[in-house]
């Protein structure tokens, strides 16, 4: 149960971060049919947009790796005792 809470907390934290990225806000405006006005593109949100996409794609793999390593370490310590 605690693991589920941690997973959902990380997912929602990533969503909160995404809402603050201007490029994601523009994508959501277009998706929801809101009036989208293209502002000046100074490139300030592109790095954050790329980081968010990479986090979204790699977070399940990283979480699986951490859980696997944790269980392996736990089993190793149990065998030593």
N, C-alpha and C positions, 0 to 999 in steps of 0.2 A: 504494500500500500504506500509506503514511504517512497519507494522507487517511482511509482506512478506520479506522485506529487512532484518529485524532482523533475521528472520528464516534462510534465505539463508546465511547471514553472519556467523551465528553460525555453520551451516552445513559446509561451506567452511573452517572455522577456525578449526573444527574437522578434516577435510581432510588434512589440512596443518600440523596439529599435527601428524596425522597418517603417513604422508610421512617421518617424522623424526624418527619414531620408527623402529629400525633395524629388528624386527620380521615381521613387515608389509612390509618393503622393500623386504625382502626375499620372502614373500608370493606373492607380485606383480611380482617379477622377475620370479618366477615359473609359475605364471598365464600367463604372457606375453611371455613366452618361451625364455627369456634371459638366458644367461649362468649364472648359479647360482653356486657359489663356497661356500661351507659351511666353515665358519670361526670358530674360537674358540667360544664356547658357554659359556660365563661367566655369563649369566643370567641378564645382565644389562638392556636389553630391555623388559624383560618379565613383569615387573610391569607396565611399560608404555603401553604395549600391552593390558594387562588386564584392565587398567584404560580406554583406548580408547574403548574397546569392551563394557564395562559397561556404558560408556557415550553414545555410539551409541544406546544401547538398552533402556536406561532410559531417554534420552533427550526428546523424544516425550511425555512421561508421565509427566515429570517435567514441560515441556512447557504448556501442557494442564492444569496441576494443578495451575500453576502461573496465566494463563489467567482466569481460573475459579474463583480463589480467588480475582483477580483484579476486575472482573466484579461484583462479589458478594459485594465487598466493595464499589464499585461505586454505585450500586443500593441501598445499605444501606444508604450511605450518601445522595442520592437523596430523599429517603423517610424521612430522618430527617429534610430536609430543607422545 
